[in-house]
Amino acid sequence: MNKFFYLFIALLFITRANAQSVGIGTTTPNAKAALDITSTTRGLLPPRMDSTERNAITSPPAGLIVYNTTINAFQCYNGTAWYSTVHFIGENYGGGIVFYVYDNGQHGLIAATADQSTGIQWNNGTNRFTGTTGDGLGAGAMNTAMIVAIQMADNQTGNFAAKVCADYSVTIADITYGDWYLPSKHELNLMYLQKNVVGELVIFNYWSSSESNSIAAYLQQFVTGPQVNATKDNTAGVRAVRAF
């Protein structure tokens, strides 16, 4: 007889000896658990497979768990789709596409699925200093709020790069995501590094929300990657982002 038969007999014996609870490493499994594994030196190793192998599972039952080696994360099938407790680059999530993650996938940045403008100026008709020199993760949100607040006084009906991001919203599965902003130059560069994942970034130049001085702000060339100063009355593309 093979080893699986003996394992089955052992598990059956333990089950009968302790009602419906099975214990491994313990003779007193928790009565609330169907399987109680106790160890201080070993862990539980689930099936490991990449996304292609996972997708080949036909009619997966709700609750099925695997470790996906493509995204290096546990995934559970919820009856409709595979769900992960961590987020990964390229994931469709939060109204867009994840292009940066940190804290082991608990936080990151999402890009809108399409440009909010293919050519719009940074200013609202007048060059002025807005004080939005912030850079780094999250800086774009504060920059955007400041740009809109300061520049709306120049033209109440005007439109400009930061405003089209602040005005953008998308509703998916009855959830509306409205906290979009013009990325800081650091956030914009993170998007550039994943431009093939984000997709549809076809405009040559994209604005950041990071200001250089009263007449210029930073934009990034998405063909070769350099970030340069450009006068605020120039036009460039805009792709909104949001944080999670």
N, C-alpha and C positions, 0 to 999 in steps of 0.2 A: 504494500500500500504506500502511496506517496505521502509526502509531508503535509499536503493540504488536507488530506483526510484526517490525520492526527490533530491538526490545528482545529478542524471543524469539531472533532470529538471533544477537544479540550474546551473550546468555547461553549459548546452545548452543555458540558458538565457544569461550567461556571455559571451559565445562565440558569440552569435548573436549580443550582445550589443557592442562588441569590435572586429569586424571582426573575424579573426581566432586565436586570442590570448586569452588564458584562464588565469585568475588571481585568486590566492588564497591569501587572506590577502592584496590585493591591488585592487583598482578600475581602475587603469591605468596600466595594464600589458604591458610589453615591446612588441612592435609590432614585434620584431624579434624572440620572443620566443612563441612556441605553448603553453607552460605552464610556468607561472611566479609565483613563490611562494615567498612571502615576510613575514619574521618573524625574531624577535630578541630573541625569547625565545624557539623556537621549530625547529627541523630539519626534513629532509626528510628520512623516514625509508623504505628502499627497502626490498624485500623478503629475509629472512635469512634461509639458509639451509647448510647442510654439503655436502662434495664432492659426496657422494653416492646419495643423493637426487638430487643434481645438475645434475649428470650424467644420472639420470632417466628422465630428460626432453627430450622428443622426438622431433627431428628436430628443435632445438632452432634457432630462427631467428638471423641474424647478428645484433648486437647492444643490445641484451638482457643482462641486468645487474642484478646480485644477490650479496648478501654478503655471502661469503663462511665461515662458522663457523669452518671448519677444519683448514684453514690457516689464519683465522681472517683477511680477506682482501676482497675488492670488486673485482669482476671478470666480464668481459664482453666477450660475444661470438663474435668472429670476422668473423664468417662464416665458419671457419675451426676448431678452437679450442678455449677453454676458456683461456682468457688472463688476467693477473693481472698487475697492475702498481707497485706492490711490489713483492719481491721475497721471497721464503720460502724454508725451509730445505726439501730436497727431490725432488725439482723441476729440471727437465731436462732443462738446460739453459746454454748458453755460451760455448757450446762444452763439457759439462760434467754434474755433479750432484752437486747442491748447498748443502753444508753441514754446513754452518755458515752464519748468517745474522746479521746485525746491522743497525743503523739509520732507524729503522722501515722498514727493508727489502729493503732499497735502495742500500745498499752495502753488500758485503760478500765475501765468498770464494767458489770456485768450484773445485771439484776433477775430474780428468780424469776418464773415465768409466772403465779403465783397467790399470794394472800395466805397467810401462815402462820397468821394469826389475824385474825378480823374484830372482835375485842374482847377485849383482855387487858391487865392492869395492867403497869406498868413495874417495880414492886417485887415482892418475893417474900413479901409479907405484913408487912414492916417497912420503914419509911422510914429510910434511912441514907445517909451520904455515901460514895460509891464512888470518887470522884476521877476520874470519867470525863468531864472537861470538854474532851477533845480534839475538834478539829474539822478539817475539810479532807479531802482525798483520803487514803484508807487509815486514817484515825483510827477509823472505825467498827469495824474488826477488833480493834484494841487495846481500845477501849471495851468491846466485847462480851465479850472474854476476861476483863477485870477485873470486869465486872458479874456474870457467871456465877460466877466464883471467890469473890467477896465475898458474894453474896446466897444462894448455895446453903446456907450455914450457917444461914440463917433457917428453912428448911423443905426437908428433903432430898427430899421428894416434890412440892414446889411447882413451878409453871410460871409463866413471866413472859416479857416481850417479847424480851429478849436470848436467853433459853434456847431459845425456839422457833426462832429463827434459827440458833443454834449447833447445834441438833439436826437441822436440815433437811438432806436430801441428795436428789439425783436422779440416776438412772442413764440415760444415753442412749448407745446404740450400744456397750454394754458398758463405758462409762466412767462412773465414779461421781464426782460433784462434791459434796464435803462441806464446803468451806471457806466457808460462808455466814455472814453477820453482820448485825447491826442497823446500818443506816447512820448515820453522823454527821449532824448537821443540815445540813451543807454537801452531803453526798452525797444526803441526802433531798431537798433542794431541786433538785439536778440531776435527780433522778428526777421530781419534780413538773413541771419544765420540759418533760419528754418523756412526760408521763402518757398522752397519746393514742397514743404509739408503744408504750409498755409494755403498756397495756391492762389492763382489769379492776381498776383502782384506784377502787373504788366507795365505799370507806369515807370518811366525812367527815374524820376525823383519823387520822394515822399517826405512830407513835412514832419518834423518833430515839434514838440511843444517847448523845447529848450531855446530860450532867447540868447542871442549873442550880445546885442546892444540895442539901442533905440531904433535902428533901421534894419537890423539883420537878425535872422534866426537860423537854426541848423536844419538842414535837410540831408537826406541820404540817397546816394545814387544806388539803385537796386540792381544795376547790371554788374558793376565791379566792386561796390561796397563802400567807397569813401564817404565820410561825412564832411560837409562843407557849409560855410556861411553863405546865405543868399539874402538879398534884400526882401523885405516882407511883402512888397507888392508883386513879386514874382508868383507864378502859379506852379503848383505841384500837386501830386496825388495825396490822398488822405486815406489811411486805414485805421479805424478805431480799435482800441483794445479795452479790456476790462480785467480786473484782478480777481482772484478767488483765494 
